[in-house]
Amino acid sequence: MARGGQGLARVAVVVRAGAAPLWWAGVFAAGVGVLVPGLTGRRIGVMAGAALFIIAAAVVAYRRRRRYTDLARGTARAGKHDVLQDRAVTVRNWRHGHRWWLLLAWLAALAANFAVPVAGGALLAGTGAGLRLKAAWLGRRERDGDALLWVRVDWLDARGGRPAGKPVKAYRGTGVAAGDAAPGGARRRTAALV
């Protein structure tokens, strides 16, 4: 980076990057599970899956919130030489770094259907839903604070990292119009032309 600038990735985008692949892999695995009777039977599998979905979504959505809050409290203003990473690049880096973990989780959910149908897929889908809820919570914080939260790319590891992991010392902040992602990490919607 020129003149001491840092590459910055949106915190909410990093959190949200795994939501869609986990959700769709879980839905597909659960759908396959409906077709497989399994050892426990479909009824027990569906009930266990529903419980696992709710638990996974809640745990993922609320996990490490204090750490995110502490890091957000110490947010420093991004410098004019800092480079803001595009949303698509952040998502691609996270998914590329976690592709084998995603594949293994999906295969495990499929294999679990032979024991407890639907449960493994529901667990994956719940994890994806929890990530989406956490990103939405971050988006509310960003709107309330009128500042987007960014993390230095070099503090994220090669797999896309965790935006609240040990290497992360503090976040950087910009105005809500910066970057190409809205608060919460979703694509920024452009106003329709009249």
PAROSE-890306 format. One record per residue: x negated, y, z negated of N, C-alpha, C in turn; residue in one letter. Coordinates in nm, 4 decimals, always signed. Each point is the difference from the previous one (the first is absolute). Example, Ala and Ser with C-alpha at 12.3 -4.5 7.8 and 13.67 -1.06 7.14 Angstrom:
// residues 2
         nX         nY         nZ        caX        caY        caZ         cX         cY         cZ   residu
    -1.3190    -0.5690    -0.7800    +0.0890    +0.1190    +0.0000    -0.0900    +0.1200    +0.0000        A
    +0.0350    +0.1050    +0.0720    -0.0820    +0.1190    -0.0060    +0.0770    +0.1090    -0.0730        S
// end
This chain:
// residues 194
         nX         nY         nZ        caX        caY        caZ         cX         cY         cZ   residu
    -0.0836    -0.1177    +0.0000    +0.0836    +0.1177    +0.0000    -0.0885    +0.1246    +0.0000        M
    +0.0392    +0.0960    +0.0739    -0.0791    +0.1219    +0.0113    +0.0099    +0.0831    -0.1265        A
    -0.1127    +0.0593    -0.0375    -0.0069    +0.0946    -0.1119    +0.0615    -0.0528    -0.1287        R
    -0.0248    -0.1233    -0.0322    +0.0429    -0.0533    -0.1282    +0.1454    -0.0376    -0.0093        G
    +0.0736    -0.0014    +0.1114    +0.1403    -0.0389    -0.0030    +0.0152    -0.1499    -0.0221        G
    +0.1165    -0.0408    -0.0447    +0.0295    -0.1412    -0.0256    +0.1166    -0.0437    +0.0870        Q
    +0.0003    -0.1290    +0.0366    +0.1165    -0.0579    +0.0649    +0.1034    -0.0315    -0.1068        G
    +0.1240    +0.0402    +0.0219    +0.1065    -0.0185    -0.0983    +0.1153    -0.0788    +0.0606        L
    +0.0531    -0.0957    -0.0763    +0.1172    -0.0774    +0.0405    +0.1133    +0.0292    -0.0969        A
    +0.1214    +0.0031    +0.0510    +0.1161    +0.0264    -0.0854    +0.0227    -0.1151    -0.0959        R
    +0.0172    +0.0300    -0.1262    +0.0233    -0.1009    -0.1039    +0.1288    -0.0772    +0.0299        V
    +0.1083    +0.0706    +0.0291    +0.1284    -0.0658    +0.0244    -0.0045    -0.0885    +0.1238        A
    -0.0763    +0.0388    +0.0999    -0.0111    -0.0811    +0.1218    -0.0736    -0.1303    -0.0300        V
    -0.1065    +0.0069    -0.0800    -0.0738    -0.1212    -0.0371    +0.0919    -0.0937    -0.0789        V
    +0.0786    +0.0555    -0.0922    +0.0924    -0.0817    -0.0793    +0.1051    -0.0637    +0.0898        V
    +0.0526    +0.0768    +0.0920    +0.1103    -0.0441    +0.0858    -0.0440    -0.0938    +0.1125        R
    -0.1285    -0.0036    +0.0307    -0.0485    -0.0750    +0.1168    +0.0361    -0.1474    -0.0034        A
    +0.0028    -0.0605    -0.1170    +0.0309    -0.1419    -0.0087    +0.1473    -0.0324    -0.0126        G
    +0.0852    +0.1017    -0.0157    +0.1417    -0.0241    -0.0247    +0.0684    -0.0732    +0.1150        A
    -0.0164    +0.0495    +0.1212    +0.0699    -0.0610    +0.1148    -0.0474    -0.1424    +0.0294        A
    -0.1327    -0.0259    +0.0086    -0.0388    -0.1376    +0.0285    +0.0415    -0.0993    -0.1085        P
    -0.0065    +0.0409    -0.1264    +0.0426    -0.0898    -0.1078    +0.1508    -0.0234    +0.0046        L
    +0.0759    +0.1074    +0.0247    +0.1450    -0.0123    +0.0075    +0.0406    -0.0964    +0.1111        W
    -0.0500    +0.0241    +0.1221    +0.0436    -0.0823    +0.1141    -0.0516    -0.1431    -0.0096        W
    -0.1214    -0.0182    -0.0502    -0.0495    -0.1367    -0.0203    +0.0856    -0.0727    -0.1026        A
    +0.0396    +0.0710    -0.1055    +0.0845    -0.0595    -0.1029    +0.1384    -0.0332    +0.0512        G
    +0.0591    +0.0907    +0.0774    +0.1331    -0.0249    +0.0555    -0.0034    -0.1214    +0.0931        V
    -0.1044    -0.0084    +0.0833    -0.0102    -0.1141    +0.0917    -0.0179    -0.1307    -0.0779        F
    -0.0889    +0.0009    -0.0989    -0.0236    -0.1210    -0.0796    +0.1257    -0.0406    -0.0768        A
    +0.0738    +0.0981    -0.0537    +0.1243    -0.0311    -0.0711    +0.1050    -0.0547    +0.0963        A
    +0.0030    +0.0555    +0.1220    +0.0932    -0.0507    +0.1005    -0.0271    -0.1451    +0.0357        G
    -0.1273    -0.0344    +0.0112    -0.0360    -0.1397    +0.0244    +0.0401    -0.0854    -0.1199        V
    -0.0150    +0.0560    -0.1193    +0.0348    -0.0733    -0.1218    +0.1466    -0.0361    -0.0101        G
    +0.0855    +0.0817    +0.0586    +0.1434    -0.0300    -0.0012    +0.0283    -0.1288    +0.0782        V
    -0.0849    -0.0290    +0.0981    +0.0206    -0.1185    +0.0838    -0.0588    -0.1271    -0.0605        L
    -0.0841    +0.0162    -0.1035    -0.0693    -0.1148    -0.0604    +0.0630    -0.0297    -0.1359        V
    +0.0450    -0.1256    -0.0237    +0.0627    -0.0284    -0.1301    -0.0978    +0.0068    -0.1170        P
    -0.1264    -0.0365    +0.0194    -0.0993    +0.0062    -0.1070    +0.0278    -0.0970    -0.1131        G
    -0.0878    -0.0013    -0.0982    +0.0138    -0.0912    -0.1134    +0.1110    +0.0431    -0.0957        L
    +0.0161    +0.1298    -0.0168    +0.0967    +0.0500    -0.0976    +0.1378    +0.0229    +0.0603        T
    +0.0098    +0.0033    +0.1312    +0.1269    +0.0319    +0.0657    +0.0088    +0.1485    +0.0304        G
    +0.0840    +0.0326    +0.0972    +0.0100    +0.1392    +0.0454    +0.0573    +0.0934    -0.1065        R
    +0.0997    -0.0449    -0.0716    +0.0659    +0.0883    -0.0976    -0.0978    +0.0476    -0.1067        R
    -0.0725    -0.0921    -0.0576    -0.0988    +0.0375    -0.1022    -0.1098    +0.0857    +0.0619        I
    -0.0420    -0.0351    +0.1215    -0.1027    +0.0786    +0.0683    +0.0428    +0.1433    +0.0243        G
    +0.1245    +0.0186    +0.0444    +0.0506    +0.1356    +0.0259    +0.0094    +0.0790    -0.1305        V
    +0.0485    -0.0630    -0.1069    +0.0099    +0.0707    -0.1293    -0.1392    +0.0355    -0.0526        M
    -0.0947    -0.0946    +0.0106    -0.1373    +0.0292    -0.0430    -0.0612    +0.1095    +0.0865        A
    +0.0293    -0.0052    +0.1304    -0.0505    +0.1026    +0.0913    +0.0524    +0.1383    -0.0337        G
    +0.1286    +0.0084    -0.0329    +0.0577    +0.1300    -0.0368    -0.0671    +0.0558    -0.1254        A
    -0.0224    -0.0870    -0.0988    -0.0674    +0.0445    -0.1226    -0.1428    +0.0441    +0.0297        A
    -0.0717    -0.0785    +0.0804    -0.1380    +0.0354    +0.0347    -0.0061    +0.1302    +0.0788        L
    +0.0954    +0.0218    +0.0895    +0.0039    +0.1242    +0.0774    +0.0098    +0.1203    -0.0924        F
    +0.0932    -0.0051    -0.0946    +0.0220    +0.1123    -0.0915    -0.1223    +0.0218    -0.0887        I
    -0.0553    -0.1074    -0.0531    -0.1172    +0.0114    -0.0882    -0.1199    +0.0552    +0.0760        I
    -0.0269    -0.0548    +0.1200    -0.1150    +0.0459    +0.0789    +0.0141    +0.1464    +0.0375        A
    +0.1199    +0.0404    +0.0432    +0.0212    +0.1396    +0.0383    -0.0224    +0.0927    -0.1195        A
    +0.0510    -0.0370    -0.1167    -0.0156    +0.0844    -0.1185    -0.1453    +0.0074    -0.0456        A
    -0.0678    -0.1151    -0.0036    -0.1399    -0.0020    -0.0459    -0.0890    +0.0826    +0.0927        V
    +0.0145    -0.0206    +0.1303    -0.0842    +0.0727    +0.0955    +0.0325    +0.1489    -0.0026        V
    +0.1270    +0.0353    -0.0090    +0.0393    +0.1414    +0.0015    -0.0516    +0.0753    -0.1220        A
    -0.0046    -0.0657    -0.1166    -0.0380    +0.0696    -0.1233    -0.1445    -0.0216    -0.0418        Y
    -0.0693    -0.0918    +0.0634    -0.1372    -0.0328    -0.0397    -0.0938    +0.1184    +0.0259        R
    -0.0810    +0.0318    -0.0993    -0.1048    +0.1030    +0.0069    +0.0525    +0.1419    +0.0220        R
    +0.1241    +0.0247    -0.0339    +0.0528    +0.1362    +0.0175    -0.0755    +0.1020    -0.0849        R
    -0.0409    -0.0422    -0.1185    -0.0749    +0.0930    -0.0857    -0.1309    +0.0402    +0.0660        R
    -0.0665    -0.0959    +0.0631    -0.1266    +0.0300    +0.0695    +0.0229    +0.0989    +0.1145        R
    +0.1063    -0.0218    +0.0780    +0.0320    +0.0940    +0.1087    +0.0298    +0.1386    -0.0562        Y
    +0.0736    +0.0043    -0.1099    +0.0350    +0.1281    -0.0615    -0.1241    +0.0715    -0.0512        T
    -0.0908    -0.0728    -0.0645    -0.1229    +0.0603    -0.0508    -0.0862    +0.0541    +0.1144        D
    -0.0117    -0.0782    +0.1074    -0.0787    +0.0460    +0.1146    +0.0643    +0.1215    +0.0655        L
    +0.1325    +0.0010    +0.0088    +0.0703    +0.1133    +0.0615    -0.0130    +0.1255    -0.0850        A
    -0.0075    -0.0178    -0.1312    -0.0119    +0.1151    -0.0892    -0.1318    +0.0738    +0.0222        R
    -0.1042    -0.0732    +0.0346    -0.1308    +0.0619    +0.0217    -0.0293    +0.0307    +0.1454        G
    +0.1044    +0.0202    +0.0804    -0.0171    +0.0227    +0.1435    -0.0746    +0.1302    +0.0270        T
    -0.1029    -0.0109    +0.0861    -0.0743    +0.1175    +0.0454    +0.0460    +0.0347    +0.1414        A
    -0.0075    +0.1254    +0.0340    +0.0410    +0.0443    +0.1333    -0.0976    -0.0538    +0.1040        R
    +0.0528    -0.0520    +0.1106    -0.0851    -0.0483    +0.1092    -0.0743    +0.1183    +0.0616        A
    -0.1259    -0.0234    +0.0377    -0.0809    +0.1051    +0.0605    +0.0291    +0.0165    +0.1480        G
    -0.0425    +0.1119    +0.0559    +0.0303    +0.0270    +0.1412    -0.0784    -0.0916    +0.0933        K
    -0.1071    -0.0637    -0.0495    -0.0778    -0.0916    +0.0835    +0.0407    -0.1459    -0.0185        H
    +0.0950    -0.0261    -0.0906    +0.0501    -0.1364    -0.0173    +0.0808    -0.0397    +0.1234        D
    -0.0094    -0.1277    +0.0364    +0.0697    -0.0513    +0.1185    +0.1152    -0.0885    -0.0466        V
    +0.1214    +0.0368    +0.0406    +0.1200    -0.0739    -0.0393    +0.0236    -0.1141    +0.0989        L
    +0.0025    -0.1210    -0.0523    +0.0172    -0.1177    +0.0852    +0.1455    -0.0123    +0.0447        Q
    +0.0198    -0.0339    +0.1268    +0.1347    -0.0197    +0.0530    +0.0682    -0.1159    -0.0709        D
    +0.1321    +0.0076    -0.0081    +0.0792    -0.1056    -0.0621    -0.0234    -0.1338    +0.0693        R
    +0.0001    -0.0001    +0.1328    -0.0167    -0.1254    +0.0754    -0.1352    -0.0647    -0.0280        A
    -0.1034    +0.0812    -0.0152    -0.1342    -0.0535    -0.0280    -0.0037    -0.0622    -0.1386        V
    +0.0595    +0.0668    -0.0982    +0.0044    -0.0534    -0.1368    +0.0747    -0.1327    -0.0048        T
    +0.1160    -0.0055    +0.0652    +0.0800    -0.1229    +0.0020    -0.0767    -0.1118    +0.0702        V
    -0.0593    +0.0322    +0.1147    -0.0762    -0.1011    +0.0750    -0.1170    -0.0526    -0.0816        R
    -0.0734    +0.0869    -0.0682    -0.1137    -0.0438    -0.0827    +0.0456    -0.0918    -0.1129        N
    +0.1098    +0.0367    -0.0663    +0.0488    -0.0832    -0.1106    +0.0430    -0.1370    +0.0514        W
    +0.0782    -0.0003    +0.1052    +0.0512    -0.1274    +0.0530    -0.1113    -0.0859    +0.0580        R
    -0.0967    +0.0631    +0.0640    -0.1129    -0.0765    +0.0541    -0.0813    -0.0621    -0.1143        H
    -0.0209    +0.0753    -0.1058    -0.0771    -0.0502    -0.1131    +0.0707    -0.1082    -0.0799        G
    +0.1322    -0.0020    +0.0053    +0.0782    -0.0963    -0.0784    +0.0666    -0.1070    +0.0861        H
    -0.0359    -0.0087    +0.1272    +0.0715    -0.0903    +0.0900    -0.0055    -0.1468    -0.0437        R
    -0.1157    -0.0442    -0.0520    -0.0113    -0.1397    -0.0414    +0.0802    -0.0264    -0.1266        W
    +0.0025    +0.0970    -0.0911    +0.0812    -0.0158    -0.1208    +0.1476    -0.0047    +0.0352        W
    +0.0419    +0.0839    +0.0949    +0.1398    -0.0005    +0.0432    +0.0369    -0.1336    +0.0640        L
    -0.0901    -0.0511    +0.0838    +0.0258    -0.1289    +0.0654    +0.0076    -0.1131    -0.1023        L
    -0.0941    -0.0022    -0.0946    +0.0015    -0.1046    -0.1036    +0.1256    +0.0082    -0.0865        L
    +0.0407    +0.1219    -0.0349    +0.1218    +0.0162    -0.0810    +0.1222    -0.0503    +0.0765        A
    +0.0063    +0.0292    +0.1293    +0.1129    -0.0450    +0.0807    +0.0021    -0.1523    +0.0115        W
    -0.1186    -0.0597    +0.0227    -0.0073    -0.1464    +0.0083    +0.0372    -0.0656    -0.1328        L
    -0.0425    +0.0609    -0.1101    +0.0360    -0.0532    -0.1325    +0.1508    +0.0091    -0.0231        A
    +0.0608    +0.1116    +0.0440    +0.1450    +0.0145    -0.0151    +0.0739    -0.1032    +0.0841        A
    -0.0498    -0.0261    +0.1200    +0.0615    -0.1030    +0.0838    -0.0126    -0.1379    -0.0643        L
    -0.1187    -0.0311    -0.0518    -0.0231    -0.1306    -0.0628    +0.0846    -0.0160    -0.1259        A
    +0.0224    +0.1096    -0.0726    +0.0790    -0.0061    -0.1233    +0.1447    -0.0392    +0.0264        A
    +0.0458    +0.0192    +0.1241    +0.1380    -0.0370    +0.0335    +0.0266    -0.1485    -0.0191        N
    -0.1027    -0.0822    +0.0101    +0.0204    -0.1438    -0.0168    +0.0187    -0.0383    -0.1470        F
    -0.0389    +0.0889    -0.0898    +0.0223    -0.0228    -0.1432    +0.1223    +0.0790    -0.0470        A
    -0.0067    +0.1318    +0.0136    +0.1104    +0.0876    -0.0427    +0.0357    +0.0898    +0.1182        V
    +0.1008    -0.0365    +0.0787    +0.0341    +0.0781    +0.1186    +0.0277    +0.1462    -0.0325        P
    -0.0392    +0.0879    +0.0892    +0.0267    +0.1446    -0.0049    -0.0872    +0.0737    -0.1014        V
    -0.0411    -0.0623    -0.1084    -0.0661    +0.0699    -0.1102    -0.1297    +0.0686    +0.0428        A
    -0.0858    -0.0696    +0.0738    -0.1271    +0.0601    +0.0423    +0.0208    +0.1199    +0.0911        G
    +0.0924    -0.0135    +0.0937    +0.0301    +0.1127    +0.0890    +0.0588    +0.1173    -0.0748        G
    +0.0881    -0.0276    -0.0961    +0.0593    +0.1073    -0.0796    -0.1060    +0.0721    -0.0833        A
    -0.0978    -0.0753    -0.0498    -0.1100    +0.0610    -0.0751    -0.0795    +0.0956    +0.0883        L
    -0.0311    -0.0431    +0.1224    -0.0725    +0.0871    +0.0940    +0.0826    +0.1241    +0.0333        L
    +0.1268    -0.0206    +0.0319    +0.0859    +0.1129    +0.0344    +0.0133    +0.0965    -0.1179        A
    +0.0080    -0.0521    -0.1213    +0.0074    +0.0851    -0.1183    -0.1258    +0.0825    -0.0198        G
    -0.1144    -0.0610    +0.0318    -0.1261    +0.0756    -0.0077    +0.0008    +0.1156    +0.0992        T
    +0.0461    -0.0272    +0.1224    +0.0100    +0.1071    +0.1001    +0.0957    +0.1090    -0.0430        G
    +0.1142    -0.0394    -0.0568    +0.0969    +0.0988    -0.0476    -0.0587    +0.0826    -0.1145        A
    -0.0760    -0.0637    -0.0881    -0.0640    +0.0720    -0.1099    -0.0999    +0.1033    +0.0486        G
    -0.0772    -0.0343    +0.1034    -0.0943    +0.0966    +0.0575    +0.0741    +0.1194    +0.0595        L
    +0.1117    -0.0282    +0.0646    +0.0799    +0.1083    +0.0583    +0.0551    +0.0906    -0.1096        R
    +0.0466    -0.0595    -0.1105    +0.0503    +0.0790    -0.1125    -0.1099    +0.0840    -0.0637        L
    -0.1203    -0.0582    -0.0115    -0.1121    +0.0760    -0.0571    -0.0361    +0.1180    +0.0896        K
    -0.0001    -0.0216    +0.1315    -0.0291    +0.1089    +0.0933    +0.1069    +0.1092    -0.0095        A
    +0.1262    -0.0404    -0.0167    +0.1077    +0.0987    -0.0155    -0.0185    +0.0800    -0.1291        A
    -0.0418    -0.0672    -0.1069    -0.0274    +0.0695    -0.1266    -0.1133    +0.1014    +0.0186        W
    -0.1055    -0.0427    +0.0704    -0.1098    +0.0940    +0.0287    +0.0499    +0.1181    +0.0827        L
    +0.0903    -0.0275    +0.0954    +0.0563    +0.1071    +0.0812    +0.0770    +0.1011    -0.0833        G
    +0.0754    -0.0478    -0.0982    +0.0719    +0.0924    -0.0892    -0.0974    +0.0851    -0.0797        R
    -0.1078    -0.0621    -0.0475    -0.1028    +0.0766    -0.0734    -0.0619    +0.1064    +0.0905        R
    -0.0264    -0.0379    +0.1256    -0.0598    +0.0954    +0.0941    +0.0947    +0.1172    +0.0267        E
    +0.1293    -0.0294    +0.0186    +0.0953    +0.1085    +0.0235    +0.0147    +0.0891    -0.1230        R
    +0.0052    -0.0619    -0.1180    +0.0134    +0.0781    -0.1233    -0.1224    +0.0883    -0.0232        D
    -0.1188    -0.0539    +0.0290    -0.1227    +0.0763    -0.0182    -0.0361    +0.0861    +0.1186        G
    +0.0781    -0.0095    +0.1086    -0.0226    +0.0770    +0.1224    -0.1426    -0.0194    +0.0527        D
    -0.0509    -0.1237    -0.0108    -0.1350    -0.0312    +0.0477    -0.0082    -0.1481    +0.0358        A
    -0.0611    -0.0291    +0.1136    -0.0231    -0.1384    +0.0402    -0.1268    -0.0519    -0.0660        L
    +0.0012    -0.1281    -0.0388    -0.1143    -0.0605    -0.0689    -0.0846    -0.0792    +0.0993        L
    -0.1296    +0.0227    -0.0050    -0.0955    -0.0658    +0.0894    -0.1106    -0.0637    -0.0830        W
    -0.0574    -0.1079    +0.0517    -0.1101    -0.0683    -0.0670    -0.1170    -0.0070    +0.0986        V
    -0.1202    +0.0126    -0.0512    -0.1170    -0.0087    +0.0869    -0.0117    -0.1390    +0.0609        R
    -0.0239    -0.0048    +0.1286    -0.0083    -0.1275    +0.0724    -0.1163    -0.0840    -0.0517        V
    -0.1103    +0.0636    -0.0379    -0.1156    -0.0771    -0.0465    +0.0250    -0.0630    -0.1379        D
    +0.1057    +0.0424    -0.0698    +0.0353    -0.0639    -0.1264    +0.0914    -0.1199    +0.0211        W
    +0.0544    -0.0131    +0.1182    +0.0769    -0.1196    +0.0341    -0.0998    -0.1022    +0.0521        L
    +0.0173    -0.1273    -0.0350    -0.0951    -0.1005    +0.0482    +0.0285    -0.0352    +0.1450        D
    -0.0754    -0.0933    +0.0543    +0.0071    -0.0341    +0.1416    +0.1374    -0.0540    +0.0395        A
    +0.0751    -0.0546    -0.0933    +0.1305    -0.0566    +0.0320    +0.1116    +0.1029    -0.0070        R
    -0.0301    +0.1254    -0.0066    +0.1044    +0.1009    -0.0111    +0.0173    +0.0468    -0.1425        G
    -0.0457    -0.0810    -0.0923    -0.0095    +0.0396    -0.1389    +0.1298    +0.0207    -0.0739        G
    -0.0178    +0.0336    -0.1258    +0.1115    +0.0351    -0.0871    -0.0154    +0.1469    -0.0344        R
    +0.1013    +0.0791    +0.0243    -0.0132    +0.1440    -0.0231    -0.0037    +0.0398    -0.1468        P
    +0.0151    -0.0982    -0.0907    -0.0133    +0.0296    -0.1428    -0.1002    -0.0962    -0.0631        A
    -0.0910    -0.0544    +0.0798    -0.0995    -0.0937    -0.0506    -0.1101    +0.0694    -0.0786        G
    -0.0904    -0.0790    -0.0558    -0.1073    +0.0549    -0.0844    -0.0901    +0.1005    +0.0714        K
    -0.0352    -0.0212    +0.1285    -0.0896    +0.0977    +0.0636    +0.0611    +0.1386    +0.0168        P
    +0.1330    +0.0103    -0.0043    +0.0676    +0.1281    +0.0235    -0.0104    +0.0857    -0.1262        V
    -0.0615    +0.1173    +0.0150    -0.0208    +0.0900    -0.1141    +0.1069    +0.1073    -0.0103        K
    +0.0484    +0.0467    +0.1141    +0.1023    +0.1052    +0.0020    +0.0591    +0.0066    +0.1402        A
    +0.1147    +0.0643    +0.0097    +0.0624    +0.0213    +0.1301    -0.0298    +0.1406    +0.0481        Y
    +0.0187    +0.0198    +0.1283    -0.0048    +0.1341    +0.0575    +0.1421    +0.0372    +0.0396        R
    +0.0283    +0.1270    +0.0060    +0.1344    +0.0448    +0.0345    +0.0002    +0.0961    +0.1165        G
    +0.1081    -0.0027    +0.0760    +0.0232    +0.0956    +0.1087    +0.1448    +0.0446    -0.0081        T
    +0.0348    +0.0971    +0.0803    +0.1399    +0.0404    +0.0103    +0.0823    -0.1099    +0.0644        G
    +0.1322    +0.0061    -0.0145    +0.0858    -0.1075    +0.0491    +0.0085    -0.0055    +0.1518        V
    -0.0497    +0.1014    +0.0686    +0.0043    -0.0011    +0.1470    -0.1233    -0.0657    +0.0606        A
    -0.0987    -0.0336    -0.0810    -0.1248    -0.0569    +0.0525    +0.0194    -0.1447    +0.0436        A
    -0.0783    -0.0414    +0.0980    +0.0025    -0.1389    +0.0431    +0.1233    -0.0337    +0.0825        G
    +0.0078    -0.1262    +0.0410    +0.1100    -0.0426    +0.0866    +0.0967    -0.0945    -0.0712        D
    -0.0031    -0.0022    -0.1343    +0.0920    -0.0829    -0.0767    +0.0748    +0.0867    -0.1002        A
    +0.1273    -0.0278    -0.0156    +0.0840    +0.0736    -0.0939    -0.0308    -0.0441    -0.1433        A
    +0.0482    +0.0739    -0.1018    -0.0155    -0.0477    -0.1372    +0.0557    -0.1416    -0.0141        P
    -0.0750    -0.0874    -0.0641    +0.0383    -0.1398    -0.0112    -0.0646    -0.0897    +0.1033        G
    -0.0670    +0.0587    +0.0997    -0.0753    -0.0786    +0.0968    +0.0725    -0.0382    +0.1265        G
    +0.1276    +0.0369    +0.0134    +0.0744    -0.0328    +0.1223    -0.0465    +0.0894    +0.1142        A
    +0.0336    -0.0415    +0.1222    -0.0311    +0.0850    +0.1158    +0.0734    +0.1323    -0.0158        R
    -0.0679    +0.1072    +0.0367    +0.0621    +0.1311    -0.0077    +0.1001    +0.0136    +0.1154        R
    +0.1231    +0.0330    -0.0339    +0.1020    +0.0155    +0.1028    -0.0108    +0.1395    +0.0621        R
    +0.0047    +0.0040    +0.1313    -0.0053    +0.1285    +0.0686    +0.1420    +0.0493    +0.0208        T
    +0.0156    +0.1303    -0.0075    +0.1330    +0.0569    +0.0175    +0.0462    -0.0195    +0.1442        A
    +0.1268    -0.0326    +0.0163    +0.0545    -0.0202    +0.1344    +0.0093    +0.1337    +0.0724        A
    -0.0348    -0.0008    +0.1278    +0.0064    +0.1231    +0.0804    +0.1437    +0.0263    +0.0399        L
    +0.0395    +0.1263    -0.0081    +0.1386    +0.0373    +0.0349    +0.0035    +0.0500    +0.1419        V
// end
